[in-house]
Amino acid sequence: MKFIMNTGRTVRQGKHIESKLGKAYGDETGTCYMHPMDMLALGVEANEKVKAFTEVGEVVLMAATDEGLPEGMIFIPYGRHCNAILSPTTHSTGMPDYKDTVVEIVPTDERRKSAAELMEEMGGVPYAEN
Amino acid sequence: MQKIEDMVCTFCGCLCDDVTLTVENNMIIAADNCCTVGNAKFMGKNRLKTPIRKKDGAWEKVSYEEAIDYTVETLLNADRPLMFGWSGTHGEAQCIGIHMNELIGGVIDSTTSVCHGPSILAIQEVGHPGCTLGQVKNRADLIIYWGSNPVEGHPRHMSRYTVYADGYFLENAFKERKVIVVDVRETESAKIADEFVRVKPGGDYAVLSALRAIVRGKGDVVPESVAGVSREQLFRVADLCTSCKFGALFFGLGLTMVKGKYKNVSNAIELVDELNRHTKFTLTPMRGHWNVYGSNEVFTWMTGYPYAVDFCRGVAFYNPGETSAIDILARKECDACLVVASDPGAHFPRACVEHLKDIPTIVIDPFQSLTTPVADLQIPVGVTGIDAEGAAYRMDGIPLKVNKVLHSDYPGDAEILSRIYERMMEVKGQ
C-alpha cells in the first residue's frame, strides 16, 4: 500500500538525542505510526514489523497505532530510519520533502536495524568506548 | 550542594531561562522547571572524553593539538569545503566560523536550511510581522499553531507564553484565550485546542488562501470544502481571527517541509497582513535548535545573508537550493566537511550521509552522534549552558546570555574554533 511519509519531532526522540547510538533512540526513530484502519488493511498489528520502500532505499520499522493520523499517512520520528528512505531532492529550496514523501509499505518478518547498524550499513564505524 | 537559579536551557528555540540547577561536587544532580527533554539535556552523560581520529577503519585517541593540526590541514587543502551546523552553539563560535569560512573560501550553512529556511525565503519575499514572546504572553487572546506540535517539539511553549500562561493585559488569560490548531494529523496539541482544523496533506496553501479571501470580504468565492476543511469551519476560524484583540500565529515545519515550502509561509504572512487591517496579529516561526535564530543573526551581520553562504568567489553569495548543505552534498560537490554542533548523520537523507563518509569529515560536538561513524575526526567540547557559555537568540529574536555552571577541562566551541582559525592564519602567513 502507498502512504505519505510524515516525519517529525517527538518528546521521546528529543529525550534521547544525545545518546543516538542507544537502544531507546533507535526504538523511537524506528517506529512507524499508522492509522488503525490502515494497519487492518495491511494485516499488521502494533509491535509487528513493516518495510518501507522509496526510490532511494528501504528500511524495516516497528508498527504502532496512532488514531490521530489520517488514513494514508504514516508518521516516523526524526532520525536515521526515515532518512534512510528520503530523497535528497529539494526542488531548489534547500529543503527535502521531510513531510511529504510517497512510500510503499508491506508487512515483513525481517529484523529492524538499530541506528548504529544503519550507519554501519553505509560504511560507518561507531566509536566503541561510548 | 548549591542551587543556581535562572539558568538557560539550551535545547529548543524557547530558551527557557527559569531553570534551577542543583550542583554538587561539580556535577548537576537535579534540574527543576525543565521539560522532559531539557531535563535529559542537563542530566546528560557519556560525553566523548578526548578527540578521536579514524585511521585504517578504526578509532584512536589523539590530542587536541593533533586534532587541530588535522582540521587545519584538511580544510586548507580542500577545494570546496562545507562548514555545516552552528545552531547548537553560541554566537561567539558562529562569528569565528564565518571568519574561517571567508579565509578558506568555503560554504557555511546552518540547520536553518532543513528547518525554517523556507520561512526565511518567505520573509525575504513578503516581510515579517513579528513580536516578542512577552507581547504574546501578555496580550494575545487568540493563538494559532499551524503545522506545529508544541507539546512534542517545544514542550514549555504553551505554559510559558500561550495557552496556560498568565497575561498582564488579560483578566483571566486561560479562559479568555482561544486556541486554534491547524494540522494534517490530530496531535496532542490539537487535542487541547478550541478549534482543530484538519487539513488534507498538501492543502495548507489552499486553506490559507480561502481564509484570506474570507477576511478580505470575498467569502462568496470559497467552495463548500477546501482541502478537507468545511466552508462553515473556515468562516468560523476567520471570525475568531478578525474578532480577537491580539492574535498570534505560530507555525512549524508542517508548512516548510511539504510541497509549496516557502510559498505556504508567504501565504501565511499575507493572511496575517490581511488580518492587521482588522485587529493586531503577529506571526512567529517555531524555531527548533536553541540558537538557530542566532546563527541567522550572526550570519546576516557578518555576510549579509542568513544561511547557505558561499565564499568561493571571495565575496558572500547566497542561493538556497544551490548553496545549501543538502544540495551540495547530494551533488557530491564538497571535498571536506566541518560539522559543528549538529548531526547530519541523523537528519540528512542517505545520499548526503554517504558523501560525508566518502570525504574527510570533522565533527566538533560533546557527544558521539550519528555523524561520528562516518566522520574521520571528532573533537569534544563543553556544552553551552553547562560547562561553556556564550550568547544565544530565542525564537523571537531576543538575545540571552547563557552562563555555565560547571568547571571542566573541555574547551568551548569558540575556544577550539579560535585555535583552528589562528593556526590557519599562521599557515597562510596572515
Boltz contact constraints between the chains, C-beta under 6 A:
constraints:
  - contact:
      token1: [A, 4]
      token2: [B, 201]
      max_distance: 6.0
  - contact:
      token1: [A, 9]
      token2: [B, 152]
      max_distance: 6.0
  - contact:
      token1: [A, 9]
      token2: [B, 153]
      max_distance: 6.0
  - contact:
      token1: [A, 10]
      token2: [B, 152]
      max_distance: 6.0
  - contact:
      token1: [A, 11]
      token2: [B, 36]
      max_distance: 6.0
  - contact:
      token1: [A, 11]
      token2: [B, 152]
      max_distance: 6.0
  - contact:
      token1: [A, 14]
      token2: [B, 37]
      max_distance: 6.0
  - contact:
      token1: [A, 15]
      token2: [B, 36]
      max_distance: 6.0
  - contact:
      token1: [A, 15]
      token2: [B, 37]
      max_distance: 6.0
  - contact:
      token1: [A, 15]
      token2: [B, 40]
      max_distance: 6.0
  - contact:
      token1: [A, 18]
      token2: [B, 44]
      max_distance: 6.0
  - contact:
      token1: [A, 18]
      token2: [B, 367]
      max_distance: 6.0
  - contact:
      token1: [A, 20]
      token2: [B, 346]
      max_distance: 6.0
  - contact:
      token1: [A, 20]
      token2: [B, 369]
      max_distance: 6.0
  - contact:
      token1: [A, 20]
      token2: [B, 370]
      max_distance: 6.0
  - contact:
      token1: [A, 57]
      token2: [B, 350]
      max_distance: 6.0
  - contact:
      token1: [A, 68]
      token2: [B, 185]
      max_distance: 6.0
  - contact:
      token1: [A, 68]
      token2: [B, 186]
      max_distance: 6.0
  - contact:
      token1: [A, 69]
      token2: [B, 185]
      max_distance: 6.0
  - contact:
      token1: [A, 79]
      token2: [B, 346]
      max_distance: 6.0
  - contact:
      token1: [A, 80]
      token2: [B, 346]
      max_distance: 6.0
  - contact:
      token1: [A, 80]
      token2: [B, 370]
      max_distance: 6.0
  - contact:
      token1: [A, 83]
      token2: [B, 349]
      max_distance: 6.0
  - contact:
      token1: [A, 84]
      token2: [B, 350]
      max_distance: 6.0
  - contact:
      token1: [A, 86]
      token2: [B, 349]
      max_distance: 6.0
  - contact:
      token1: [A, 88]
      token2: [B, 326]
      max_distance: 6.0
  - contact:
      token1: [A, 88]
      token2: [B, 330]
      max_distance: 6.0
  - contact:
      token1: [A, 88]
      token2: [B, 349]
      max_distance: 6.0
  - contact:
      token1: [A, 88]
      token2: [B, 351]
      max_distance: 6.0
  - contact:
      token1: [A, 88]
      token2: [B, 352]
      max_distance: 6.0
  - contact:
      token1: [A, 90]
      token2: [B, 321]
      max_distance: 6.0
  - contact:
      token1: [A, 90]
      token2: [B, 326]
      max_distance: 6.0
  - contact:
      token1: [A, 90]
      token2: [B, 327]
      max_distance: 6.0
  - contact:
      token1: [A, 92]
      token2: [B, 321]
      max_distance: 6.0
  - contact:
      token1: [A, 93]
      token2: [B, 118]
      max_distance: 6.0
  - contact:
      token1: [A, 93]
      token2: [B, 261]
      max_distance: 6.0
  - contact:
      token1: [A, 93]
      token2: [B, 321]
      max_distance: 6.0
  - contact:
      token1: [A, 94]
      token2: [B, 113]
      max_distance: 6.0
  - contact:
      token1: [A, 94]
      token2: [B, 117]
      max_distance: 6.0
  - contact:
      token1: [A, 94]
      token2: [B, 320]
      max_distance: 6.0
  - contact:
      token1: [A, 94]
      token2: [B, 321]
      max_distance: 6.0
  - contact:
      token1: [A, 94]
      token2: [B, 324]
      max_distance: 6.0
  - contact:
      token1: [A, 95]
      token2: [B, 117]
      max_distance: 6.0
  - contact:
      token1: [A, 95]
      token2: [B, 118]
      max_distance: 6.0
  - contact:
      token1: [A, 95]
      token2: [B, 261]
      max_distance: 6.0
  - contact:
      token1: [A, 96]
      token2: [B, 326]
      max_distance: 6.0
  - contact:
      token1: [A, 96]
      token2: [B, 349]
      max_distance: 6.0
  - contact:
      token1: [A, 98]
      token2: [B, 257]
      max_distance: 6.0
  - contact:
      token1: [A, 99]
      token2: [B, 257]
      max_distance: 6.0
  - contact:
      token1: [A, 99]
      token2: [B, 258]
      max_distance: 6.0
  - contact:
      token1: [A, 100]
      token2: [B, 258]
      max_distance: 6.0
  - contact:
      token1: [A, 100]
      token2: [B, 259]
      max_distance: 6.0
  - contact:
      token1: [A, 115]
      token2: [B, 370]
      max_distance: 6.0
  - contact:
      token1: [A, 119]
      token2: [B, 370]
      max_distance: 6.0
  - contact:
      token1: [A, 119]
      token2: [B, 373]
      max_distance: 6.0
  - contact:
      token1: [A, 122]
      token2: [B, 354]
      max_distance: 6.0
  - contact:
      token1: [A, 122]
      token2: [B, 357]
      max_distance: 6.0
  - contact:
      token1: [A, 123]
      token2: [B, 357]
      max_distance: 6.0
  - contact:
      token1: [A, 124]
      token2: [B, 373]
      max_distance: 6.0
  - contact:
      token1: [A, 124]
      token2: [B, 374]
      max_distance: 6.0
  - contact:
      token1: [A, 125]
      token2: [B, 373]
      max_distance: 6.0
  - contact:
      token1: [A, 126]
      token2: [B, 373]
      max_distance: 6.0
  - contact:
      token1: [A, 127]
      token2: [B, 52]
      max_distance: 6.0
  - contact:
      token1: [A, 127]
      token2: [B, 59]
      max_distance: 6.0
  - contact:
      token1: [A, 127]
      token2: [B, 368]
      max_distance: 6.0
  - contact:
      token1: [A, 127]
      token2: [B, 372]
      max_distance: 6.0
  - contact:
      token1: [A, 130]
      token2: [B, 46]
      max_distance: 6.0
  - contact:
      token1: [A, 130]
      token2: [B, 368]
      max_distance: 6.0
